[in-house]
Amino acid sequence: MAGPSPMTPLDLQTPIMAAPMAGGPSTPELAAAVSAAGGMGWLGCAYLTPEQIVEQAARVRALTDRPFGINLFVGGWSRQAGRDETAPMLKLLAEAHAKLGLPAPSAPSIGIDPFPAQLEAVLDVSPAAFSFTFGMPRAEELQRAKQQGIKVFGTATTVREAHLLAQSGVDGVIAQGDEAGGHRGSFAGAFEQSMVPVLDLVEAIGGETGLPILAAGGMMDGRDIRRALDRGASAALLGTAFLGCPEAGVSPAYRRALQTVEGDPTVITRAFSGRPARGLPNGFSRQVEATRTEIPRYPLQNAMTRPMRAAAAQQGEADYLSMWAGRGVARLREMPAAELVAVLWAELQAAGEMVAAE
Ligand SMILES: Cc1cc2nc3c(=O)[nH]c(=O)nc-3n(C[C@H](O)[C@H](O)[C@H](O)COP(=O)(O)O)c2cc1C
């Protein structure tokens, strides 16, 4: 393998990263396999307790001594929710619960923002890199991570967000294009106004901030990665492409849905978590959109749909699962993660001249 990509502030053999995917997909086995193969794996730890974060990191370290990253959600935690806000959604969820054989749904009370305690766990673990999405940590939190030698990356969906991140002192910016699967990282403005194609976003943010850029969104093969590098990215962050790996923590129903996709059926919906996220449409998301049911904010909606999603995963019911996926999903390839990194790297090297000639 060739040397590290220029500007990547991490000691990587290839500029290929497996994106953090909270809620199960980014397992320690997936992250470790990608890191061991010369790329870098990220753990999506937003829904984990501090103890679980420490445990997952230990599992990665038991498998590889290569660098890996940890990702958290920061900000966007709202504890306000009146009964009025939840009543229409509870009515709709009641139908889903009845179909899945669950007791009637309820609106759980929302506790304190888990981020500060999760960050302490990240600092204990001291991974090579830490990234965040949905907002920005406080300046002293960011500085503590940096002082420990952890490289810190924030997620931006616009140039304005990238500027805010640059001012906060991050080591690099994740440019999340509109193609990306999963939650939109937008935090300074409406997400509808933050739908920028990844290649344009990479170029604009790189030019404006001069910081290393990790490109994220819709990249499925080495040629896609080549294009992002040519526009100024230091590395590419692929989420959906790694969902086809056996190491990814994907339920059988979700996996089947990913295998049978044609074209780009993905939609952006707030139906499952209360925050806009791109994924495969299904019975539940369509019903929420069709009935225009009021959707409580994150994290309440996320907590309210959790029993439904958990039961659906167990019962193989794709209509009630959140199935995040990016716009390139139809090009998903099923193979072990180490093999995928090797294939992507070979394609990336071969693509140099082809893409330059386009
Ligand atoms: C299943 C899934 C879960 C995700 N979870 C997270 C997450 O926890 N934190 C985060 O910053 N991004 C998350 N993302 C977004 C990815 O980090 C990345 O932006 C995206 O996967 C890139 O687009 P692609 O899926 O088209 O490759 C998730 C994406 C997917 C597909």
The ligand as an SDF file (V2000), in Angstrom:
LIG
                    3D

 31 33  0  0  0  0  0  0  0  0999 V2000
  -27.0730    3.5380    9.5150 C   0  0  0  0  0  0  0  0  0  0  0  0
  -26.3920    4.8610    9.6430 C   0  0  0  0  0  0  0  0  0  0  0  0
  -26.1740    5.3890   10.9160 C   0  0  0  0  0  0  0  0  0  0  0  0
  -25.5000    6.6130   11.0550 C   0  0  0  0  0  0  0  0  0  0  0  0
  -25.2160    7.0760   12.3230 N   0  0  0  0  0  0  0  0  0  0  0  0
  -24.4190    8.1800   12.4620 C   0  0  0  0  0  0  0  0  0  0  0  0
  -23.9470    8.5750   13.7390 C   0  0  0  0  0  0  0  0  0  0  0  0
  -24.2080    7.9380   14.7500 O   0  0  0  0  0  0  0  0  0  0  0  0
  -23.1820    9.6850   13.8090 N   0  0  0  0  0  0  0  0  0  0  0  0
  -22.8180   10.4130   12.6950 C   0  0  0  0  0  0  0  0  0  0  0  0
  -22.0930   11.4030   12.8160 O   0  0  0  0  0  0  0  0  0  0  0  0
  -23.2500   10.0460   11.4840 N   0  0  0  0  0  0  0  0  0  0  0  0
  -24.0210    8.9510   11.3450 C   0  0  0  0  0  0  0  0  0  0  0  0
  -24.4040    8.5440   10.0840 N   0  0  0  0  0  0  0  0  0  0  0  0
  -23.9560    9.3370    8.9230 C   0  0  0  0  0  0  0  0  0  0  0  0
  -22.5590    8.8990    8.5040 C   0  0  0  0  0  0  0  0  0  0  0  0
  -21.6220    9.3250    9.4660 O   0  0  0  0  0  0  0  0  0  0  0  0
  -22.1660    9.4680    7.1290 C   0  0  0  0  0  0  0  0  0  0  0  0
  -22.3730   10.8600    7.1030 O   0  0  0  0  0  0  0  0  0  0  0  0
  -22.9630    8.8250    6.0120 C   0  0  0  0  0  0  0  0  0  0  0  0
  -23.1070    7.4560    6.2140 O   0  0  0  0  0  0  0  0  0  0  0  0
  -22.2720    9.0690    4.6900 C   0  0  0  0  0  0  0  0  0  0  0  0
  -23.1280    8.7840    3.6440 O   0  0  0  0  0  0  0  0  0  0  0  0
  -23.3100    7.3120    2.9850 P   0  0  0  0  0  0  0  0  0  0  0  0
  -24.1320    6.5510    3.9600 O   0  0  0  0  0  0  0  0  0  0  0  0
  -24.0350    7.6050    1.7190 O   0  0  0  0  0  0  0  0  0  0  0  0
  -21.9440    6.7480    2.8210 O   0  0  0  0  0  0  0  0  0  0  0  0
  -25.0910    7.3360    9.9120 C   0  0  0  0  0  0  0  0  0  0  0  0
  -25.3310    6.7990    8.6450 C   0  0  0  0  0  0  0  0  0  0  0  0
  -25.9690    5.5830    8.4930 C   0  0  0  0  0  0  0  0  0  0  0  0
  -26.1760    5.0290    7.1070 C   0  0  0  0  0  0  0  0  0  0  0  0
  1  2  1  0
  2  3  1  0
  2 30  2  0
  3  4  2  0
  4  5  1  0
  4 28  1  0
  5  6  2  0
  6  7  1  0
  6 13  1  0
  7  8  2  0
  7  9  1  0
  9 10  1  0
 10 11  2  0
 10 12  1  0
 12 13  2  0
 13 14  1  0
 14 15  1  0
 14 28  1  0
 15 16  1  0
 16 17  1  0
 16 18  1  0
 18 19  1  0
 18 20  1  0
 20 21  1  0
 20 22  1  0
 22 23  1  0
 23 24  1  0
 24 25  2  0
 24 26  1  0
 24 27  1  0
 28 29  2  0
 29 30  1  0
 30 31  1  0
M  END
$$$$
